[in-house]
Amino acid sequence: MKKVGGIAGNVFQNRRVLGLFGVGVGKTTLAKALLNRLVVHFERRGFISSVREESSKDGGLISLRNRVINDISHQVVDGDDIPAFRRTADENRVMIILDDVK
């Protein structure tokens, strides 16, 4: 966790993506621990679980997009509100964790 925290420490300079992958190694637990440890550094954050399952449903990708927008902008999503997401992401430090992504 200490090493991952060090890697994640560079997140604040630019937008970054950190992938955790492998079979049965506690990725969800590690992601939640990372979120809990770094939560104080982000004004907005979201943890979206079951991405693989949700995305395979009819309208699943739109539902996931709306969940992310709602989590970080604290707004009810009405239609295609990508501008709200961009504004929030540009004006705040944002951490989004997508769990169980295929």
N, C-alpha and C positions, 0 to 999 in steps of 0.2 A: 504494500500500500504506500509506503514511503516513496518508493521509486516512481510509482504511477503518479503520486501527488507532485513529484518533481517535474515529470513530463507535462502534466496538466498545468503547471505553473506558467508555462509559456502561452497558454490559451489567451491571456489578456491582451497581448500585443496585436494579434490578428485573429481572424476566424480560423479555427482548427477543427479537425476531425480526428477522433481517437477511436480505433476499432478494437474491440475485445472479441477474440474468437477462439474456438477450440471445442472439444467435446467433453462435457461433464466437468469443467474446471471452476464452476462457481462464478460465471460471468455476470449474472444478474446480481448476485451478492456483492461482487466487486464494484459493479456500476452504482449500486445503491450506496455503498460505503464511500465511493468517490463523490457522489452527489452530496451526501451528508457532510463530508469533510470540507467541500469547497462551496457549499451553499452561501456562505457569508460573502463570497466574492462576486456573486451574481445578483443583479436586481430582479431578473426574471429567470424562471427555470421550469422545466417540465420533464416528467418521466412518463413516457408512452410505452405501455407494455403490450405484448401479444401482437406486434406489428405484422408478423407473417400471417397469422390467422385472420386478423382484421382486413389486411390488404387483399386477401383472396376472395372476400365477399363482394357482392354487387355493391358498387358505390363505396367500397372499402377505402380506397386511396383518398377520396374526397373526405370521408369521415375522419381518417387519420390527419389529413391536412387541417381540418377544422379543429380537431383536438389540440394540435400543436399551436395553432393560432390562438385558440381560447386559453390554453395554459399560459402562454407568455404575454399575451396582450390583455388578459382579463376582460375580454369582450365576448359577447355572444356573436358568433359568426353568422352573418347573413349573406349567403351567396359566396361570391369569389372575393374574399377580402384580403388578398395578398398585400395590398398597400399597408394595411394595419400591421401585418407581420413585418414587412420591411421597415416601417417606421420604428416599431418596437425594437427590432434587432439593431438598427442603426443608432438608436438613442440610449440603449441599455446594454449592459453585459448580460448575455443570455447563454444559458446552458440547457441543451435539450438532449435527453437520453432516449434513444429508441431501442427497446429491448425485444429480443427474439426476431431479428431481421434476417431474412433469407438472402 
